[in-house]
Amino acid sequence: MWPLTVLFGGPLLCLGAWIWLASERRWSALGISVAAAVATIALGWWAIMQSRASTAGIGIVFLPGIGGVSGLCAAAFGRWVADRRTGPRIAAWIALAASLGIVTLMWKGGVDTIAKNNTRDAQQQAYARALDANRLTIAELLRAHAGDEDAALASEIEAHRADPTFLVPAVETPYVREELLDALAKGGDLGVIQAVARNRRTRPDTLEWIYRHSSYPPLFFLSLASNPRTPVTVLRELAARSHENVGLPSALARNPATPPDALDAIRRD
């Protein structure tokens, strides 16, 4: 209930306060209120723009309401601060603190989001460096065990089961045993599961398990649509859901295992 109150009540009450302050020629109070509302909305907009989440824009809808509440509190400060009575003056400073608190929260939200983005960027860079280093390590391992790559890689995978930066490049090779791919498909790391979904040695029933039982199946739709070992039943279902991902039609069209009726369904859509 309170979001709707803020969304509609905040701007209306603040606008009413501005009209009343203007009618009484309380220009300083009006200026303080307008400045607080504008600062709140501007900082809120800036904070939202720092977010990389696809749903962050929803917060823009609430900015006028939050700005209205901040402006209303500032208007109360401007109206009561000059009052000689103790009660109104105390209320004035409380109202100012509330307005400044809202402005500060908007600013802090943006700063916190920037800090989170920087942390995630640093983590992604470290992850990418580890992937590259392990790709080199795995390439050297395979060269050193030419003719026995499967066994050598299986041993290293078992030794690195908790390290996705090793497992992902390992699964990218064509030397991972099917039973290991089965086990890795049921692990918790999405990057590893993605690599399993792309691997041409992954068993059809394992690919179907990823489609039907993984924690977030849509993440793997493109990989499954591109893998020739994906069961036809799954490919047909992906074709029926091709509107959910712009890359699905082309991925299915390039897959030699995609049945003609699935391609016809895509064309009809």
WOMO-V598566 format. One record per helix or strand of 3 or more residues. SS is the DSSP state (h for helix, s for strand). FROM is the first residue (numbers start at 0). TO is the last residue. If there is no record, write none. Layout:
# WOMO-V598566
SS|FROM|TO + SS|FROM|TO
This chain:
# WOMO-V598566
h|1|22 + h|26|49 + h|55|79 + h|85|143 + h|148|158 + h|163|170 + h|177|184 + h|189|197 + h|203|212 + h|216|225 + h|231|239 + h|241|243 + h|247|253 + h|259|267
